[in-house]
Amino acid sequence: MGEPVAVDDPDAFEALTGQSALPVLVDFWAPWCGPCKMVTPELVKVASQLAGKLVIAKVNTEESPRLAQRFAISAIPTLVLFKAGKEIARQAGAMPAPAILQFIGQSHSL
């Protein structure tokens, strides 16, 4: 996948994070959040760079409050990296593509 995919259904979220052979980076965001809007194009860059190595999903916390609550999302945007259904890293706040790539690289070798 060369671009982020929206996943607001808990069952689809479970299937994606739990069954993906690739690590999954999830962006917890909301439409009213200015920093979230700044991160979106950066995630598109990362998705195109890491296509075939990483899946990027976006969870709208307004549409999926249960997922946000389940993962104790207290600030947005928050990026959470999953491998085989388990959270392996988390970073809150807006970041440019190079910082997102560094976060992924520190957490998981691709």
SEGULO-818798 format. One record per residue: x, y, z of N, C-alpha, C in turn. Coordinates in pm, whole numbers, padded with zeros to 5 digits, always signed. Each point is the difference from the previous one (the first is absolute). Layout:
! residues N
XYZXYZXYZ...
END
This chain:
! residues 110
+00084-00118+00000-00084+00118+00000+00088+00124+00000-00016+00083-00098+00081+00119-00012-00063+00123+00060-00110-00017+00074-00064+00114+00065-00072-00047+00125-00024+00091+00095-00071-00039+00123-00143-00046-00031-00047-00092+00083-00136-00052-00015-00080+00032+00126-00123+00047-00019-00088+00032+00114-00056-00129+00057+00009-00014+00131-00053-00118+00069-00072+00049+00124-00133+00009-00009-00077+00048+00114-00086-00107+00064-00004-00118-00060-00077-00112+00054+00090-00084+00090-00038-00025+00124+00084-00079+00090+00037-00138-00054-00091-00066-00068+00031-00132-00055+00104+00009-00111-00015+00101-00087+00099+00020-00106+00136+00038+00060-00002+00078+00107+00123+00038+00068+00071-00124+00053-00076-00086+00067+00056-00124+00055+00059-00087-00110-00073-00013-00110+00047-00082-00111+00129+00058-00057+00003+00131-00019+00118+00063-00059+00121-00011+00091-00013+00040+00125+00116+00001+00090+00041-00141+00043-00097-00089+00009+00030-00135+00048+00043-00098-00106-00044+00020-00124+00027-00099-00103+00095+00047-00109+00039+00126+00004+00091+00051-00102+00138-00061+00018+00058-00044-00110+00136-00051+00003+00101+00114+00017-00046+00121-00028+00084+00119+00012-00032+00075+00129+00094+00078+00051-00031+00088+00112-00106+00100-00045-00081+00047+00095-00107+00096-00030+00021+00123+00088+00013+00115-00066+00010+00127+00071-00139+00063-00002-00056+00024+00117-00135+00056+00010+00008+00145+00046-00065+00086-00076-00011+00142+00033-00137+00023+00063-00003+00028+00130-00125+00036+00067-00014+00152-00015-00110+00045-00060-00017+00140-00037-00146+00040+00011-00028+00129-00023-00138+00051-00007-00003+00111-00104-00116+00017-00067-00009+00100-00106+00018+00144+00046-00028+00031+00124+00011+00136+00052+00142+00034+00045+00089-00097+00000+00135+00015+00055+00097+00056-00105+00048+00122+00023+00094+00063-00093+00128-00079-00020+00069-00041+00108+00122-00078-00017-00025-00132-00075-00119-00059+00019-00034-00124-00071-00001+00025-00151-00053+00115-00040-00005+00034-00142+00141+00019-00056+00092+00047+00083+00139+00018-00043+00071-00134-00017-00038-00100+00079+00065-00130-00005-00046-00082-00122-00123+00021-00044-00054-00082-00108+00088-00004-00124+00043+00113-00056+00086-00008-00119+00136-00064+00029+00046+00013+00124+00127-00062+00038-00015-00152+00002-00115-00048+00047-00026-00144+00000-00013-00054-00142-00054+00080-00090-00009-00041-00141+00142-00021-00055+00091+00090+00033+00140-00014-00044+00061-00128+00056-00021-00024+00129+00055-00120+00064-00060-00126-00062-00131+00001-00024-00066-00116-00058+00057-00032-00138+00025+00102-00081+00054-00027-00133+00145-00049+00009+00076+00051+00096+00139-00043+00017+00010-00143+00051-00091-00038+00088+00008-00132+00064-00105-00098-00052-00053+00026-00119-00099-00091-00059+00061-00140-00009-00076-00098+00045+00047-00138+00000+00077-00038+00125+00031+00099+00085+00073-00026+00124-00080+00036+00124-00102+00086-00019-00077+00053+00111-00138+00040-00049-00100-00019+00083-00136+00046-00030-00028+00119+00092-00058+00105-00055-00039+00115+00083-00152+00008+00000-00054+00003+00122-00145+00009+00019-00032+00129+00075-00117+00054-00026-00045+00120+00069-00130-00032+00073-00004+00031+00129-00119-00022+00082-00051+00136+00045-00118+00037-00047-00065+00123+00039-00059-00021+00139+00054+00070+00099-00044-00020+00139-00142+00048+00023-00052+00085-00087-00139+00045+00010-00094-00112-00047+00042-00073-00103-00081-00109-00055+00018-00129+00080+00115-00016+00064+00032-00123+00073+00048+00030+00142-00087+00059+00082+00045+00035+00136+00040-00123+00082-00060-00115-00028+00036-00121+00077+00144-00042-00027+00044+00011-00126+00139-00034-00031+00095+00098+00069-00035+00128-00004+00084+00100+00067+00005-00027+00150-00112-00034+00057-00006-00029+00143+00078-00127+00034-00016-00102-00082+00068-00127+00023+00152+00017+00005+00052+00090-00085+00144+00021-00004+00044+00124+00079-00090+00051+00084+00029+00112+00090+00062+00117-00075-00061+00037-00112+00048+00113-00078-00045+00128+00072+00096+00075+00051-00033+00121+00075+00039+00127-00075+00078-00015-00106+00040+00113-00083-00002-00045-00145-00035+00093-00087+00004-00034-00143+00077+00109-00073+00070-00036-00105+00012-00135-00053+00091-00087+00088-00030-00128+00003+00086-00098+00064+00025-00111-00101+00126-00033-00021+00038-00110-00088+00033-00121+00087-00060-00115-00033+00025-00122+00074+00043-00106-00101+00113-00063+00026+00054-00103-00088-00036-00138+00057-00062-00083-00085-00040-00135+00039+00077-00102-00081+00033-00110+00063+00062-00115-00067-00069-00124+00055-00059-00079-00089-00070-00123+00039-00105+00029+00107-00072+00112-00013-00109+00032+00090+00040+00064+00131+00131+00017+00023+00046+00058+00126+00061+00138-00024-00031+00091+00091+00060+00134-00007+00148-00011+00036+00085+00056-00089+00143-00004+00029+00060+00138+00021-00073+00105-00042+00050+00136+00021-00114+00099-00016+00021+00118+00060-00103+00105-00004+00069+00136+00004-00055+00094-00076+00053+00137-00002-00116+00096-00022-00014+00097+00090-00105+00102-00015+00060+00125-00061-00083+00072-00076+00042+00128-00057+00026-00009-00148-00010+00116-00064+00022+00009-00144+00150-00010-00029+00034-00072-00107+00139-00017-00041+00008+00005-00151+00113+00050-00054+00021-00008-00144+00040-00143-00038-00008-00031-00128+00030-00135-00049+00135-00054+00049+00110+00078-00003+00127-00055+00048-00005-00043+00146-00071+00075+00084-00012-00037+00142-00086-00124+00017-00104-00014-00083-00084-00121+00005+00083-00121-00041+00081+00015-00104+00087-00109-00044+00100-00037+00109+00053+00101+00069+00094-00027+00108-00070-00074+00115-00120+00043+00036-00079-00066+00105-00022-00147-00036-00039-00026-00124-00022-00138-00044+00130-00079+00006+00108+00060-00049+00129-00067-00003+00054-00034+00138-00025+00089+00096+00046-00025+00138-00081-00111+00065-00125-00013-00044-00090-00096+00063+00002-00137-00067+00031+00002-00129-00009-00124-00079+00089+00013-00122+00086-00096-00023+00084+00008-00119-00077-00048-00122-00006+00086-00101-00071-00034-00124+00098-00030-00110
END
